[in-house]
Amino acid sequence: MKLKDLEIFVVGTPPPGWGGRYWIFVKLTTDDGIVGYGEVYASSVGPDAMRSVIEDVFNRHMLGENPENIELMFRRAYSSGFTQRPDLTVMGAFSGLEIACWDILGKALDRPVYALIGGLMNKRIRSYTYLYPLPHHDIKDFWLSPEMAAESAIEMVKLGFTALKFDPAGPYTMRGGHHPSMHDIEKSVEFCRAIRNAVGTKADLLFGTHGQFNTAGAIRLGRRLETFDPLWFEEPIPPDNLLEFQNVAKQVRIPIATGERMTTKAEFSAVLRTGGASILQPALGRSGGILETKKIAAIGEVYNAQIAPHLYAGPVEWAANIQLAANIPNLLLVETILTGGDFHLKLIKNSIKWEDGFIIAPTEPGLGISFDEQVALDNPYNGKELHLQMSEEGCDYQNKNDFLGGAPPRKH
């Protein structure tokens, strides 16, 4: 069995666009006709440029290779061009292609992927969601309203969620970490108070940030949030200085979570060695794929760290996250988009089952999903913006920061 053909789908997300502006899926076909799907979570360059990177990684390192030889192909891509260091774009491309290889192998053997990497550990997989607007909410006002967030939290708990994430901490900008404004600090406190009062002890609070703050600013904000006992303080500083995470972890009594913008065991092990995080959030379409992320999880075990696979992407990465989550012993949570996401589920013909706050480990072969190529082709991405974009403006310390979260309103 040899890898023979590659096809790439760049899919635009319809309004409201939960999960980003577009998703990149890959389809690999072997010389004996077995098909596997993967997802590339790489957004430093636009889709056209990323398509070229994916094609180059496949043609250079994987074409004609047995899909079983994942370790060999990883080392080729990781070392390409005399690098041997983490590269978000190249490893993003490889991650999606690697996921497709596992899908092929599972289908060839008629077994789910988790059966091939150690077997089933978790039959029911605890999931969490961001708080999103309810149908009666104004989508723009929602991201700035503790009261609306609390209403959403109540509804999510009714559905069965036991952990809820929200991000009220102000803008994330290209300028790097900043001190939070007093308004953003107080708004963050108000969100935590309103949501904690609404759900009590029925759900963990997951305080999300996106590397907004410098070290001192993160510590200042984190200390104000301690009284609400969040399960985590997510990516409080930019991921380009892994040593600084330990300073935040030492001075804030909330577990530090990070990892959505990191790739390979090289970066994850660095933050673990310094004690900078106790919860790792790899996104499998970026972190190196399924095998590499299993290694990350194993290193995490040594440091008593837990794994909470990140998802702000499409349903194939979600499926890969679930296969890993079904297998590893140090699983904490997996992220979902609400109870699966309407468009996410449409793309995979509702083949992932979510039930009362938990994902049911799939039993179908490979990734356990049925990818609908026609839906993908019917929703091409024709825009010029990146999957997510950072603000060029800095934090406003005089007026309120009109921040719309990671999913700004979309035009119909």
C-alpha positions in Angstrom: 0.0 0.0 0.0 1.5 3.3 -1.1 0.3 6.9 -0.9 -0.7 8.0 -4.4 -3.0 11.0 -4.7 -3.7 14.2 -2.8 -6.8 16.5 -3.0 -7.3 19.7 -1.0 -10.5 21.3 0.1 -10.6 24.9 1.3 -14.0 25.3 2.9 -15.5 28.7 3.9 -17.7 28.6 7.0 -21.2 30.0 6.6 -22.5 32.6 9.2 -22.0 32.8 12.1 -18.6 31.3 11.3 -17.9 29.4 14.6 -14.5 27.7 14.1 -12.9 30.4 12.0 -13.3 31.8 8.5 -12.2 28.7 6.6 -11.0 25.1 7.1 -8.5 23.2 5.1 -9.1 19.5 4.6 -6.9 17.0 2.8 -7.8 13.7 1.1 -5.2 11.1 0.5 -5.8 8.0 -1.7 -3.6 4.9 -1.8 -2.6 2.9 -4.8 -5.2 0.3 -3.8 -8.0 2.9 -3.5 -8.3 3.5 0.3 -9.2 7.1 1.1 -8.3 9.0 4.3 -9.1 12.5 5.4 -7.2 15.0 7.5 -7.3 18.7 8.5 -4.6 21.3 8.4 -4.8 23.9 11.1 -2.2 26.4 9.9 -3.1 30.0 9.4 0.1 32.0 9.2 -0.3 32.3 5.4 -3.4 32.4 3.2 -5.2 29.3 1.8 -3.6 29.6 -1.7 -0.1 29.7 -0.2 -1.0 27.0 2.3 -2.2 24.8 -0.6 1.2 25.0 -2.1 2.9 24.1 1.2 0.7 21.1 1.6 1.4 19.9 -1.9 5.1 20.3 -1.4 5.2 18.4 1.9 3.2 15.6 0.4 5.2 15.4 -2.9 8.5 15.8 -1.2 8.1 13.6 1.9 5.1 11.3 1.5 4.2 10.5 -2.1 4.8 6.8 -2.8 5.4 6.0 0.8 3.6 3.3 2.9 1.1 5.2 5.1 2.3 3.1 8.0 5.7 4.8 8.0 4.5 7.8 9.9 7.6 8.1 12.0 9.8 8.2 8.9 7.6 10.8 7.2 7.5 13.0 10.3 11.3 13.0 10.5 11.5 14.0 6.8 9.2 16.9 7.2 10.5 18.0 10.6 14.1 18.0 9.3 13.4 19.4 5.8 15.7 22.0 4.5 18.2 21.4 7.4 15.8 22.6 10.0 15.0 20.0 12.7 13.0 22.5 14.7 9.3 23.3 15.1 7.8 25.2 12.1 4.1 26.0 12.4 3.4 26.1 8.7 5.2 23.0 7.7 4.1 21.0 10.7 0.5 22.2 10.2 0.7 20.8 6.6 2.2 17.5 7.9 -0.3 17.2 10.7 -3.3 17.2 8.4 -1.6 14.7 6.1 -0.6 12.5 9.0 -4.2 12.4 10.3 -5.3 11.2 6.8 -2.7 8.4 7.0 -4.2 7.2 10.3 -7.7 7.3 8.7 -6.3 5.1 5.9 -4.7 2.7 8.3 -7.8 2.3 10.4 -10.0 1.7 7.3 -7.4 -0.8 6.0 -7.6 -2.8 9.2 -11.3 -2.1 9.9 -10.5 -0.6 13.3 -10.8 2.9 14.8 -7.5 4.8 15.1 -7.4 4.6 18.9 -7.2 0.8 18.6 -4.0 1.2 16.7 -2.3 3.5 19.2 -3.0 1.6 22.4 -6.7 0.9 22.5 -9.7 2.4 24.2 -9.2 4.1 27.6 -12.2 6.6 27.6 -15.5 5.4 26.3 -17.2 8.7 27.2 -15.1 11.8 26.6 -15.9 15.0 28.6 -16.3 18.0 26.4 -16.5 21.8 26.8 -17.6 24.6 24.6 -17.1 28.4 24.4 -20.2 30.4 25.4 -21.9 31.5 22.2 -24.9 33.8 21.7 -28.4 32.3 22.1 -30.9 32.9 19.3 -32.4 36.0 21.0 -29.0 37.6 21.7 -27.6 40.4 19.6 -24.4 38.8 18.3 -22.3 42.0 18.6 -23.5 42.9 22.2 -23.0 39.3 23.4 -19.2 39.4 23.6 -19.3 42.4 25.9 -22.2 41.3 28.2 -21.7 39.3 31.4 -25.5 38.9 31.6 -25.8 37.3 28.2 -22.9 35.1 28.9 -24.6 33.9 32.1 -27.8 33.2 30.2 -25.8 31.1 27.7 -24.0 29.3 30.5 -27.3 28.3 32.0 -28.4 26.8 28.7 -25.1 25.0 28.2 -25.4 23.4 31.6 -28.9 22.3 30.8 -27.5 20.5 27.8 -25.0 18.6 30.0 -21.8 20.6 29.7 -19.7 20.6 32.9 -17.1 23.1 31.7 -17.6 26.4 29.9 -15.0 28.8 28.3 -15.3 32.5 27.7 -12.8 35.2 26.8 -13.7 38.7 28.0 -10.2 40.0 28.6 -9.8 42.5 25.8 -8.0 42.7 22.5 -5.3 40.4 21.2 -3.0 42.4 19.0 0.0 42.0 16.8 1.9 44.3 19.3 2.4 41.4 21.7 1.6 41.2 25.4 0.3 44.3 27.2 -1.0 45.3 30.6 -4.8 44.9 30.7 -6.8 48.1 31.1 -8.7 48.6 34.3 -11.9 48.3 32.3 -10.8 44.9 30.9 -9.8 43.7 34.4 -13.2 44.7 35.8 -15.1 43.2 32.8 -13.3 39.9 33.3 -14.2 39.9 37.0 -17.8 40.7 36.1 -18.0 37.8 33.6 -16.6 35.4 36.1 -18.9 36.5 38.8 -22.0 36.4 36.6 -21.3 33.0 35.2 -20.3 31.5 38.6 -23.5 32.8 40.1 -25.5 31.4 37.3 -24.1 27.9 37.3 -22.7 27.5 40.8 -20.7 24.3 41.1 -22.4 22.6 38.1 -19.7 23.6 35.7 -16.0 24.5 35.7 -15.1 28.0 34.4 -12.4 28.1 31.8 -11.0 31.6 31.5 -9.7 32.0 28.0 -7.2 34.5 26.8 -5.1 34.5 23.6 -1.7 35.6 24.8 -2.9 39.2 25.3 -0.8 40.0 28.3 2.8 40.6 29.3 3.9 38.6 32.3 3.1 41.3 34.9 -0.2 42.0 33.3 -1.2 38.3 33.3 -0.3 38.0 37.0 -2.3 41.1 37.9 -5.4 39.8 36.1 -5.0 36.3 37.3 -4.9 37.2 40.9 -8.2 39.1 40.5 -9.8 35.9 39.1 -8.6 33.5 41.7 -11.7 33.9 44.0 -13.9 32.4 41.3 -11.8 29.2 41.1 -11.5 28.7 37.4 -10.2 25.4 36.2 -7.7 27.1 34.0 -6.2 30.4 32.9 -5.6 29.9 29.2 -2.5 31.1 27.3 -2.1 34.3 29.5 1.0 35.4 27.7 2.3 35.1 24.0 3.7 31.7 23.1 7.0 33.0 21.9 8.7 33.0 25.3 8.0 29.7 26.9 10.2 30.4 29.9 7.9 33.2 31.1 4.9 30.9 31.6 6.6 29.6 34.8 6.6 33.1 36.3 2.8 33.4 35.8 2.3 29.8 37.1 4.2 30.6 40.3 2.3 33.7 41.1 -1.3 32.9 40.1 -3.3 30.2 41.9 -5.1 29.0 38.8 -3.8 26.2 36.7 -2.2 27.5 33.5 -3.3 26.0 30.2 -1.6 26.5 26.9 -0.8 24.9 23.5 -3.1 25.9 20.7 -0.3 27.8 19.0 2.4 25.3 19.8 3.7 22.4 17.7 5.6 19.2 18.4 7.0 17.7 21.6 9.9 20.2 21.4 7.7 23.1 22.4 5.4 21.3 24.7 8.2 19.6 26.7 9.9 23.0 27.1 6.9 24.5 28.9 6.5 21.4 31.0 10.1 21.3 32.1 9.8 24.8 33.5 6.5 24.2 35.3 4.9 26.8 33.1 1.7 24.8 32.5 -0.2 21.9 34.0 -2.8 21.6 31.2 -1.8 21.2 27.6 -4.1 22.1 24.7 -2.6 20.7 21.5 -4.6 21.2 18.3 -3.9 18.0 16.3 -4.0 19.7 12.9 -1.0 21.8 14.0 0.8 19.9 16.8 2.3 17.3 14.6 -0.6 14.9 14.1 -1.9 12.0 16.1 1.3 10.1 16.8 3.3 13.2 17.8 0.5 14.4 20.1 0.4 11.0 21.8 4.1 11.6 22.6 3.2 15.0 23.9 0.5 13.4 26.1 3.0 10.8 27.3 5.5 13.5 28.3 2.7 15.3 30.1 2.1 12.2 32.2 5.6 12.4 33.6 4.8 15.9 34.8 1.3 15.2 36.1 -0.1 17.4 33.3 -3.4 16.7 31.6 -4.4 17.1 28.0 -7.3 19.1 26.7 -7.2 19.1 22.9 -8.1 22.5 21.4 -10.6 23.1 18.6 -11.2 26.3 16.8 -11.2 24.6 13.4 -13.3 22.0 11.5 -14.8 18.6 12.2 -11.9 16.4 10.9 -9.5 17.9 13.5 -12.2 17.4 16.0 -12.4 13.7 15.0 -8.6 13.3 15.3 -8.8 15.0 18.8 -11.4 12.5 19.8 -9.4 9.5 18.6 -6.5 10.6 20.8 -8.8 11.5 23.7 -10.3 8.0 23.6 -6.8 6.5 24.1 -4.8 8.6 26.6 -5.0 8.2 30.4 -4.3 11.8 31.2 -7.3 13.3 29.4 -9.0 16.3 31.0 -11.4 17.6 28.3 -11.9 18.0 24.6 -13.2 21.2 23.1 -16.3 21.1 20.9 -18.2 23.9 19.1 -21.5 23.9 21.1 -22.8 20.3 20.8 -20.9 19.7 17.6 -21.6 22.7 15.4 -24.3 22.7 12.7 -21.9 23.1 9.8 -19.3 20.9 11.4 -21.8 18.0 11.7 -23.2 18.6 8.2 -19.7 18.1 6.8 -19.3 14.7 8.4 -22.9 13.6 8.1 -23.5 13.7 11.8 -21.1 10.9 12.4 -19.8 12.0 15.8 -22.2 11.5 18.6 -22.4 14.0 21.5 -24.5 13.1 24.5 -25.2 15.0 27.7 -21.9 16.7 27.9 -19.8 13.8 26.6 -18.6 12.6 23.2 -19.1 8.9 22.6 -16.0 7.2 21.4 -16.5 6.2 17.8 -16.5 2.5 16.8 -16.3 2.9 13.0 -12.9 2.4 11.3 -10.4 5.1 10.9 -11.4 8.5 12.3 -14.9 7.2 12.5 -16.4 9.9 10.3 -18.1 10.2 6.9 -16.8 13.2 5.1 -19.2 14.8 2.7 -17.1 16.1 -0.2 -20.1 17.7 -1.9 -20.8 19.9 1.1 -17.1 20.9 1.0 -17.2 21.7 -2.7 -20.4 23.7 -2.3 -18.8 26.0 0.3 -15.5 27.2 -1.1 -13.6 30.0 0.6 -13.1 33.0 -1.7 -12.0 35.6 0.8 -8.6 37.1 1.4 -8.5 37.2 5.2 -6.8 34.6 7.4 -8.5 32.0 9.5 -8.1 34.3 12.5 -6.6 37.8 12.4 -5.1 40.0 15.2 -5.8 43.6 15.7 -3.2 46.2 14.6 -4.5 48.6 17.2 -3.2 48.4 20.8 -5.2 48.3 24.0 -7.3 51.4 24.6 -6.8 52.5 28.2 -9.1 55.6 28.0 -12.2 54.1 26.3 -13.7 50.7 26.4 -12.2 48.1 24.1 -14.9 47.1 21.7 -13.6 43.5 21.4 -15.7 40.9 19.5 -13.9 37.8 20.5 -12.5 35.1 18.2 -15.7 35.0 16.1 -16.7 38.4 15.0 -20.2 38.9 13.4 -20.4 37.6 9.9 -22.4 39.1 7.0 -25.0 37.0 5.4 
